[in-house]
Amino acid sequence: VYGADGWRGASREKIKLTGELNRAYKTIGRCKTKIQETVRLCEETPGLTAIPSDHYDEQGALDSDNIFCAVCKNYEST
């Protein structure tokens, strides 16, 4: 669906993609909700061990040697 203000001046104004824009906003909202639910699930799962904050550098990056399984605390990946 395209929106413009009448016939006069329509050629001088940009066409507004109203339908596509609304659909994109709804999609972004659904994706944000899914991300929030996933983060909440990860944070609320009992028995998991978080990586200590001193393993992160100044930029927030984590060395691959400091990554471990949150359940069994094993540093080996398979």
Backbone bond lengths (Angstrom), bond angles and torsions (degrees), N, CA, C in turn:
res aa  C-N    CA-C-N  psi(-1)  N-CA   C-N-CA  omega(-1)  CA-C   N-CA-C  phi
1 V - - - 1.443 - - 1.518 107.70 -
2 Y 1.289 115.21 131.34 1.452 121.02 -179.57 1.517 109.18 -112.43
3 G 1.324 115.99 139.90 1.446 119.73 -179.92 1.514 111.18 -120.54
4 A 1.323 116.08 133.51 1.457 121.65 175.69 1.520 106.87 -145.69
5 D 1.305 117.13 161.79 1.457 121.64 -178.16 1.526 110.62 -90.91
6 G 1.311 118.35 78.47 1.460 122.28 176.07 1.513 112.41 70.79
7 W 1.334 114.29 -174.79 1.454 120.13 -178.32 1.515 111.70 -78.45
8 R 1.297 116.97 -35.78 1.469 119.46 -176.11 1.535 109.51 -77.01
9 G 1.275 114.91 130.37 1.452 119.44 178.27 1.517 114.04 80.63
10 A 1.314 117.73 -2.11 1.459 120.54 -178.10 1.517 111.56 -66.32
11 S 1.312 116.39 -32.07 1.460 118.64 -179.42 1.524 111.49 -74.90
12 R 1.322 116.86 -21.31 1.468 120.02 -179.72 1.528 112.10 -88.31
13 E 1.322 117.85 -19.91 1.467 121.48 -177.20 1.520 110.08 -100.54
14 K 1.286 114.59 154.65 1.456 119.30 176.52 1.522 109.33 -73.80
15 I 1.309 116.05 145.04 1.464 120.94 176.83 1.517 108.09 -75.88
16 K 1.319 116.50 134.95 1.455 121.84 -179.53 1.529 108.65 -98.46
17 L 1.312 116.43 122.62 1.458 121.66 179.38 1.524 108.59 -86.29
18 T 1.328 116.09 75.54 1.464 120.14 -171.36 1.514 112.64 -66.12
19 G 1.314 118.24 -43.17 1.464 120.68 -179.24 1.510 112.45 -65.49
20 E 1.320 115.81 -45.12 1.456 120.28 -179.40 1.518 111.33 -66.30
21 L 1.322 116.23 -37.98 1.462 120.51 179.34 1.523 111.20 -65.94
22 N 1.315 117.64 -44.07 1.469 121.08 178.00 1.519 110.96 -63.86
23 R 1.326 117.14 -40.80 1.467 120.42 179.16 1.533 110.38 -64.73
24 A 1.325 116.71 -38.64 1.461 120.25 179.04 1.524 111.13 -66.23
25 Y 1.344 117.62 -41.32 1.467 120.72 177.16 1.529 111.01 -61.09
26 K 1.332 117.12 -41.47 1.468 120.38 178.81 1.522 111.10 -65.64
27 T 1.324 116.61 -40.25 1.465 120.64 178.98 1.525 110.79 -64.94
28 I 1.314 116.73 -42.89 1.472 120.76 177.63 1.517 110.41 -61.71
29 G 1.326 117.17 -42.13 1.467 120.92 178.05 1.518 111.96 -61.29
30 R 1.342 117.22 -43.44 1.470 120.34 178.53 1.517 110.82 -64.16
31 C 1.331 117.18 -41.51 1.467 120.46 -179.98 1.526 111.39 -65.60
32 K 1.340 117.23 -40.50 1.467 120.44 177.17 1.520 110.48 -61.00
33 T 1.330 117.01 -42.19 1.460 121.02 179.44 1.519 111.00 -62.81
34 K 1.332 117.52 -43.19 1.468 120.92 179.04 1.528 111.14 -63.25
35 I 1.325 117.10 -41.16 1.465 120.84 178.88 1.523 110.38 -64.48
36 Q 1.335 117.24 -43.73 1.462 120.76 179.53 1.527 111.06 -63.00
37 E 1.334 117.59 -40.60 1.460 120.78 178.76 1.524 111.08 -65.86
38 T 1.331 117.11 -39.01 1.462 120.70 179.28 1.521 111.29 -66.75
39 V 1.324 117.44 -43.19 1.460 121.16 178.10 1.526 110.12 -63.66
40 R 1.325 117.16 -42.98 1.460 121.10 178.55 1.531 110.78 -61.03
41 L 1.329 116.99 -41.87 1.459 121.03 178.59 1.523 111.00 -62.92
42 C 1.325 116.55 -42.04 1.472 120.18 179.10 1.527 111.48 -65.78
43 E 1.330 116.89 -38.48 1.457 120.31 -178.27 1.520 112.60 -74.52
44 E 1.328 118.03 -29.24 1.457 121.16 -175.00 1.526 113.80 -92.53
45 T 1.337 118.09 -6.06 1.454 120.53 -178.74 1.527 109.30 -69.60
46 P 1.340 117.76 121.03 1.463 120.05 -177.32 1.530 111.99 -76.13
47 G 1.315 115.76 152.67 1.451 121.75 173.83 1.509 115.37 85.56
48 L 1.318 117.89 2.26 1.457 120.06 -179.83 1.522 109.83 -94.98
49 T 1.326 116.12 145.06 1.448 122.14 -179.36 1.529 109.53 -103.68
50 A 1.299 116.32 129.01 1.465 120.53 178.40 1.519 110.23 -82.87
51 I 1.321 116.32 154.02 1.459 121.27 175.61 1.523 107.41 -73.22
52 P 1.328 118.43 128.11 1.473 120.68 -178.61 1.528 111.78 -59.00
53 S 1.300 116.34 146.19 1.462 121.26 -176.48 1.518 112.73 -66.81
54 D 1.332 118.23 -22.46 1.466 119.15 -179.67 1.537 112.24 -75.00
55 H 1.342 118.43 -7.85 1.461 121.55 175.72 1.529 112.07 -81.55
56 Y 1.325 118.04 -13.73 1.463 122.34 -179.56 1.521 109.97 -89.65
57 D 1.340 115.72 145.99 1.466 118.82 176.82 1.528 110.13 -88.77
58 E 1.342 116.80 -171.24 1.466 121.80 -174.36 1.531 112.17 -63.29
59 Q 1.333 117.21 -32.24 1.458 120.77 -178.96 1.526 112.78 -86.19
60 G 1.320 117.59 -2.80 1.451 121.15 -179.03 1.513 113.63 89.03
61 A 1.338 116.56 8.24 1.462 120.42 178.56 1.525 109.83 -81.52
62 L 1.303 114.71 156.67 1.462 121.46 -176.87 1.519 108.57 -124.72
63 D 1.322 117.82 129.71 1.453 121.97 177.47 1.522 108.99 -69.77
64 S 1.311 117.18 142.84 1.465 120.32 -176.81 1.534 112.45 -63.78
65 D 1.322 117.77 -22.71 1.464 120.56 178.05 1.529 112.15 -71.36
66 N 1.327 118.20 -18.31 1.458 122.26 -177.87 1.528 113.61 -96.03
67 I 1.328 117.11 2.88 1.465 120.67 -179.82 1.521 108.47 -88.98
68 F 1.322 116.67 131.61 1.454 121.12 -179.94 1.527 109.96 -141.05
69 C 1.309 115.84 165.18 1.461 122.41 177.91 1.526 108.52 -71.57
70 A 1.313 116.82 129.08 1.461 120.87 -177.48 1.520 111.97 -73.12
71 V 1.319 118.05 -19.17 1.465 121.40 -178.22 1.520 110.69 -89.73
72 C 1.342 117.29 -55.62 1.468 120.37 -175.64 1.516 113.41 -98.23
73 K 1.333 117.48 -7.36 1.471 124.34 178.79 1.519 112.57 61.52
74 N 1.320 117.26 29.77 1.447 123.33 178.58 1.528 109.75 -91.35
75 Y 1.320 116.93 135.44 1.464 121.51 -179.25 1.532 112.00 -87.46
76 E 1.313 118.62 -6.26 1.461 122.36 -179.78 1.525 110.07 -85.83
77 S 1.316 116.59 136.64 1.464 120.45 176.17 1.523 108.45 -106.08
78 T 1.289 115.45 141.92 1.459 119.73 179.37 1.491 111.46 -127.17
